[in-house]
Amino acid sequence: MPHWLQLMAESFWPLLYAGLVFTVPLTLLSFAGGLSLGFVLALVRLFGPAPLVAVVHFYVWLIRGTPLLVQLFVIFYGLPSVGIVFDPFPAALLGFVLNVGAYTSEVIRAVIESVPKGQWETAYSIGMSGSQAMRRTVLPQAARVAVPPLSNSFISLIKDTSLAAVLTVPEIFQAAQRIAAVTYEPLILYTETALIYLLFSSVLSALQGRLEQRFGQHALALGARA
């Protein structure tokens, strides 16, 4: 067996293990937290009082206008100077949640605004309150539009988690760095790492297609029942 192939075979499980134990959980938790935060921020932008809207607008502007890597450094390496200390994984999770929340808030706000005003008026005309109209009529239609961009954000996030390596989180890329430091074969290790990320992204892309189809049908059914 060629040396490079043997090295890839020996390092495959440690890399995959790091992905399953750290990268995937970090991605899922970050996206769930960021999506929840983004939904709240979107509602504030659309229906909140002016002072709160200004605060949210500033937050979104700040996060979208600065690099994710810098945000992670501020949280993990900067905040300890003022007495706020996080372990590597929570620091990475916080950074990703804040970043994802800013971006998803704009997606959610846009898709809610894309629902025709007539849908609100129809809901009001049959006696629904504002919250009922949002929950039963607007959100099902908005969700169908939001699935593709949010799915793309999720797939991008699993690749962005490689930045957690700079915080010493032992995810895929950090594991590859440790093995490369011992074997002195960075090209082979980093190529294999890229292939594992590609594998994860390909699986998620396939699931995205099914999700869009099924969720779209479900959203249409909810809209029809509303």
C-alpha positions as CSV (number, residue, x, y, z in Angstrom):
1,M,0.0,0.0,0.0
2,P,1.4,3.4,-0.9
3,H,2.5,5.5,2.0
4,W,0.0,8.3,1.4
5,L,-2.9,5.9,1.2
6,Q,-1.8,4.1,4.4
7,L,-1.6,7.4,6.2
8,M,-5.0,8.5,5.0
9,A,-6.5,5.1,6.2
10,E,-4.9,5.4,9.6
11,S,-6.0,9.0,10.1
12,F,-9.5,8.6,8.7
13,W,-11.1,7.4,11.9
14,P,-9.5,10.0,14.2
15,L,-10.7,12.7,11.8
16,L,-14.1,11.3,11.4
17,Y,-14.4,10.8,15.2
18,A,-13.5,14.5,15.7
19,G,-16.2,15.4,13.2
20,L,-18.9,13.3,14.8
21,V,-18.1,14.2,18.3
22,F,-17.3,17.9,18.0
23,T,-18.0,19.3,14.5
24,V,-21.5,17.9,14.0
25,P,-22.7,18.8,17.6
26,L,-21.2,22.3,17.3
27,T,-22.9,22.8,14.0
28,L,-26.3,21.6,15.2
29,L,-26.2,23.6,18.4
30,S,-25.0,26.7,16.7
31,F,-27.6,26.6,14.0
32,A,-30.4,25.8,16.4
33,G,-29.4,28.7,18.7
34,G,-28.7,31.0,15.8
35,L,-32.0,30.2,14.2
36,S,-33.9,30.9,17.4
37,L,-32.0,34.1,17.9
38,G,-32.6,35.1,14.3
39,F,-36.3,34.6,14.6
40,V,-36.6,36.8,17.6
41,L,-34.4,39.5,16.0
42,A,-36.5,39.4,12.8
43,L,-39.7,39.8,14.8
44,V,-38.2,42.8,16.6
45,R,-37.1,44.4,13.3
46,L,-40.6,44.0,11.9
47,F,-42.8,44.7,14.9
48,G,-40.7,46.0,17.8
49,P,-40.5,49.5,19.2
50,A,-38.2,52.0,17.5
51,P,-35.4,52.0,20.2
52,L,-35.2,48.2,20.2
53,V,-35.3,48.1,16.4
54,A,-32.3,50.4,16.4
55,V,-30.4,48.1,18.8
56,V,-31.1,45.0,16.7
57,H,-30.2,46.9,13.5
58,F,-26.8,47.9,15.0
59,Y,-26.2,44.3,16.2
60,V,-26.9,42.9,12.7
61,W,-24.7,45.6,11.1
62,L,-21.9,44.9,13.5
63,I,-21.9,41.1,13.1
64,R,-22.3,41.1,9.3
65,G,-19.6,43.7,8.9
66,T,-16.9,42.0,10.9
67,P,-15.1,38.6,10.2
68,L,-16.3,35.6,12.0
69,L,-12.7,34.8,13.0
70,V,-12.3,38.2,14.7
71,Q,-15.5,37.6,16.6
72,L,-14.3,34.3,17.9
73,F,-11.0,35.8,18.9
74,V,-12.8,38.6,20.8
75,I,-14.9,36.1,22.7
76,F,-12.1,33.6,23.6
77,Y,-9.0,35.7,23.8
78,G,-10.3,39.2,24.3
79,L,-13.0,38.9,27.0
80,P,-10.7,37.3,29.6
81,S,-9.0,40.7,29.8
82,V,-12.2,42.0,31.4
83,G,-12.8,38.9,33.6
84,I,-15.1,36.9,31.2
85,V,-13.6,33.5,30.5
86,F,-15.1,30.8,28.4
87,D,-13.9,27.2,27.7
88,P,-13.1,26.6,24.0
89,F,-16.3,24.8,23.0
90,P,-18.7,27.2,24.7
91,A,-16.7,30.2,23.3
92,A,-17.0,28.7,19.8
93,L,-20.7,28.0,20.3
94,L,-21.4,31.5,21.5
95,G,-19.5,33.0,18.5
96,F,-21.3,30.9,16.0
97,V,-24.7,31.5,17.5
98,L,-24.3,35.2,17.5
99,N,-23.0,35.1,13.9
100,V,-25.7,32.8,12.6
101,G,-28.4,34.7,14.4
102,A,-27.5,38.0,12.6
103,Y,-27.6,36.4,9.2
104,T,-30.7,34.2,9.7
105,S,-32.6,37.2,11.1
106,E,-32.2,38.9,7.7
107,V,-33.4,35.8,5.9
108,I,-36.4,35.4,8.2
109,R,-37.3,39.1,8.0
110,A,-37.2,39.0,4.2
111,V,-39.4,35.9,3.8
112,I,-42.0,37.2,6.3
113,E,-42.1,40.5,4.4
114,S,-42.4,38.5,1.1
115,V,-45.8,37.1,2.2
116,P,-48.5,39.3,0.4
117,K,-50.3,41.8,2.6
118,G,-53.6,40.2,1.4
119,Q,-52.8,37.1,3.4
120,W,-52.8,39.2,6.6
121,E,-56.0,40.9,5.6
122,T,-57.6,37.5,4.8
123,A,-56.6,36.1,8.2
124,Y,-58.0,39.2,10.0
125,S,-61.2,39.0,8.0
126,I,-62.0,35.5,9.4
127,G,-61.4,36.6,13.0
128,M,-57.8,35.7,13.6
129,S,-55.6,37.8,15.9
130,G,-52.2,39.1,14.9
131,S,-50.4,36.2,16.5
132,Q,-52.8,33.6,15.0
133,A,-52.4,35.1,11.6
134,M,-48.6,34.9,12.0
135,R,-48.7,31.4,13.2
136,R,-51.3,29.8,11.0
137,T,-51.1,31.8,7.7
138,V,-47.9,33.8,7.4
139,L,-45.2,31.5,8.9
140,P,-46.2,28.4,6.9
141,Q,-45.9,30.3,3.7
142,A,-42.7,32.1,4.8
143,A,-41.1,28.9,5.9
144,R,-41.5,27.3,2.5
145,V,-39.5,30.2,1.0
146,A,-36.9,30.2,3.9
147,V,-35.9,26.6,3.7
148,P,-33.4,26.9,0.7
149,P,-31.4,29.9,2.1
150,L,-31.5,28.5,5.6
151,S,-30.3,25.1,4.4
152,N,-27.5,26.7,2.5
153,S,-26.5,28.6,5.7
154,F,-26.5,25.3,7.6
155,I,-24.2,23.7,5.0
156,S,-21.9,26.7,5.1
157,L,-21.8,26.6,8.9
158,I,-20.5,23.0,9.0
159,K,-17.5,24.3,7.0
160,D,-17.1,27.4,9.1
161,T,-16.8,25.4,12.2
162,S,-13.2,24.7,11.1
163,L,-12.4,28.1,12.5
164,A,-13.0,26.7,16.0
165,A,-9.6,25.1,15.6
166,V,-8.1,28.5,16.5
167,L,-9.8,28.2,19.9
168,T,-8.3,24.7,20.4
169,V,-11.7,23.0,19.9
170,P,-10.7,19.4,18.8
171,E,-12.9,19.3,15.7
172,I,-11.9,17.9,12.3
173,F,-9.4,20.6,11.3
174,Q,-7.7,20.7,14.7
175,A,-7.4,17.0,14.7
176,A,-5.8,17.1,11.3
177,Q,-3.3,19.8,12.5
178,R,-2.3,17.6,15.4
179,I,-1.7,14.5,13.2
180,A,0.2,16.6,10.6
181,A,2.4,18.0,13.3
182,V,3.5,14.4,14.1
183,T,3.6,12.9,10.6
184,Y,5.0,16.0,8.7
185,E,2.5,15.2,5.9
186,P,0.3,18.3,5.8
187,L,-0.7,18.0,2.2
188,I,-2.1,14.5,2.7
189,L,-3.8,15.3,6.0
190,Y,-5.4,18.5,4.9
191,T,-6.5,17.0,1.6
192,E,-8.2,14.2,3.5
193,T,-9.8,16.8,5.8
194,A,-11.2,18.6,2.8
195,L,-12.6,15.3,1.5
196,I,-14.4,14.6,4.9
197,Y,-15.9,18.1,4.8
198,L,-17.0,17.5,1.3
199,L,-18.6,14.2,2.4
200,F,-20.5,16.0,5.1
201,S,-21.6,18.8,2.8
202,S,-22.7,16.3,0.1
203,V,-24.8,14.4,2.5
204,L,-26.4,17.6,3.8
205,S,-27.0,18.8,0.3
206,A,-28.9,15.6,-0.5
207,L,-31.0,15.9,2.7
208,Q,-31.6,19.6,1.8
209,G,-33.3,18.6,-1.5
210,R,-35.6,16.2,0.3
211,L,-36.3,18.7,3.1
212,E,-37.3,21.4,0.6
213,Q,-39.7,19.0,-1.2
214,R,-41.3,17.6,2.0
215,F,-41.4,20.9,3.9
216,G,-42.8,22.7,0.9
217,Q,-45.7,20.2,0.6
218,H,-46.3,20.4,4.4
219,A,-46.3,24.2,4.3
220,L,-48.7,24.3,1.5
221,A,-51.0,22.0,3.4
222,L,-50.9,24.2,6.5
223,G,-51.6,27.2,4.4
224,A,-54.6,25.5,2.8
225,R,-56.0,24.5,6.2
226,A,-55.5,28.0,7.5
